[in-house]
């Protein structure tokens, strides 16, 4: 079972984890049945348009949509608000995100900024969801894989645990 309440709209909204810890958290959230778990794979999102298309498919963006960062932000917000259900996006292979994108660091930074912005905006009371809606993203990687520079400064899942125990997620 996972260590966090993924329904909560509280930060941090984006964190990293090892593949094993990320999978454990996704499985725990899925078992809770009151959180929508969206699983995506970094190796399928190696370019900006592939990343945008993967999210568009997972969140049922209506067609046509702009396939740019502004449209991505708007479509994600609308999709989650309309569903009213907290979301945990579990991205495996995060070290491969935008791996062949010509502007990788820039686009990763924009992607992370949008995810954090969405987390903060969705946490605010909305007419349809007065308590706010949780949006959390776990970027998990293979044990020995190096994360791209923009992902290195993100909090790691083991740092987010309640003080009562580590549930096997700490480094060691």
C-alpha positions in Angstrom: 0.0 0.0 0.0 1.2 3.5 -0.7 2.4 6.0 1.9 0.5 9.1 0.8 -3.1 10.3 0.5 -3.1 10.9 -3.2 -6.7 12.4 -3.0 -5.3 15.4 -1.1 -4.8 18.6 -3.1 -1.7 19.4 -1.0 1.8 19.8 -2.4 4.2 18.6 -3.6 2.4 18.0 -6.9 5.4 16.6 -8.7 7.9 14.2 -7.3 10.4 11.5 -8.3 10.9 7.9 -7.3 12.6 4.7 -8.2 10.5 2.5 -10.5 9.7 0.1 -7.6 8.5 2.9 -5.3 6.5 4.6 -8.1 4.8 1.4 -8.9 4.0 0.7 -5.2 2.4 4.2 -4.9 0.4 3.8 -8.1 -0.9 0.4 -7.0 -1.8 1.8 -3.6 -3.7 4.7 -5.2 -5.5 2.4 -7.6 -6.5 0.1 -4.7 -8.0 3.2 -2.9 -10.5 3.4 -5.8 -11.2 7.1 -5.3 -8.2 8.3 -7.2 -7.8 8.1 -11.0 -4.5 6.6 -11.8 -3.0 7.4 -15.2 0.0 5.4 -16.2 2.3 6.8 -18.9 5.7 5.7 -20.1 8.7 8.1 -20.7 10.0 5.9 -23.6 6.8 6.8 -25.5 7.2 10.5 -24.8 10.6 11.2 -26.2 9.5 14.4 -28.1 7.3 17.2 -27.2 4.4 16.3 -29.5 4.6 12.6 -28.4 4.3 13.8 -24.8 1.4 16.1 -25.6 -0.3 13.3 -27.6 0.1 10.8 -24.8 -1.6 13.1 -22.3 -4.3 14.0 -24.8 -5.1 10.3 -25.2 -5.0 9.5 -21.5 -7.2 12.5 -20.5 -9.5 12.4 -23.5 -8.8 15.9 -24.9 -11.4 16.8 -27.4 -10.3 17.1 -31.0 -9.0 19.3 -32.4 -6.8 20.9 -29.7 -3.7 23.1 -30.2 -0.9 20.6 -29.4 1.1 23.3 -27.6 1.8 24.1 -24.0 -1.0 26.6 -23.5 -3.6 24.2 -24.9 -2.1 21.4 -22.9 -2.5 23.4 -19.7 -6.1 24.4 -20.5 -7.1 20.9 -21.6 -5.6 19.2 -18.5 -7.3 21.7 -16.2 -10.7 21.2 -17.9 -10.4 17.5 -18.0 -9.7 17.1 -14.3 -12.2 19.7 -13.1 -15.0 18.2 -15.2 -14.3 14.7 -13.8 -14.0 16.0 -10.2 -11.8 13.0 -9.4 -8.3 13.3 -7.9 -5.6 12.2 -10.3 -2.2 10.5 -9.8 -0.2 10.4 -13.0 2.5 7.7 -12.7 5.2 8.2 -15.4 7.7 5.3 -15.6 11.0 5.7 -17.4 11.1 9.4 -16.6 14.7 9.5 -17.5 13.6 9.1 -21.1 11.1 12.0 -21.2 11.8 14.2 -24.2 15.1 12.3 -24.7 15.4 13.2 -28.4 13.7 16.6 -28.2 15.9 19.3 -29.6 14.9 21.6 -26.7 14.8 19.0 -24.0 15.7 21.0 -20.9 13.6 23.9 -21.9 10.5 21.7 -22.6 11.0 19.7 -19.5 11.1 22.9 -17.4 7.9 24.1 -19.1 6.2 20.7 -18.6 7.1 20.7 -14.8 6.0 24.4 -14.4 2.6 23.5 -15.9 2.2 20.4 -13.7 3.0 22.5 -10.6 0.7 25.3 -11.7 -2.1 22.8 -12.4 -1.6 21.2 -9.0 -1.9 24.6 -7.3 -4.9 25.8 -9.3 -6.8 22.5 -8.9 -6.1 22.6 -5.1 -8.1 25.8 -4.9 -11.8 25.5 -4.3 -13.8 25.4 -7.5 -17.6 25.6 -7.9 -17.8 21.9 -8.8 -15.2 20.9 -6.2 -15.2 23.2 -3.1 -12.5 21.2 -1.4 -10.2 21.3 -4.4 -8.9 18.4 -6.5 -5.7 16.5 -6.0 -3.3 16.3 -9.0 0.0 14.5 -8.3 2.6 13.3 -10.7 5.3 10.7 -9.9 8.2 10.6 -12.3 9.9 7.2 -11.7 13.1 5.9 -13.1 15.2 2.8 -13.2 17.4 2.3 -10.1 20.7 3.5 -11.7 19.3 5.8 -14.3 20.3 9.5 -14.3 17.5 12.0 -14.3 17.6 14.9 -16.8 18.8 18.2 -15.2 15.3 19.8 -14.8 14.1 16.7 -12.9 17.0 16.5 -10.4 15.7 19.2 -8.1 12.3 17.6 -7.6 11.5 16.1 -4.2 12.0 12.3 -4.0 9.1 10.2 -2.8 11.1 8.8 0.2 11.4 12.4 1.4 7.6 12.8 1.4 6.8 10.0 3.7 5.0 10.4 7.0 7.4 10.3 10.0 5.9 7.0 11.1 8.1 4.8 8.8 9.8 4.4 5.5 7.7 1.6 3.9 10.9 0.6 2.1 11.1 3.7 0.1 14.2 5.3 1.6 17.6 5.1 0.0 19.8 2.4 1.2 
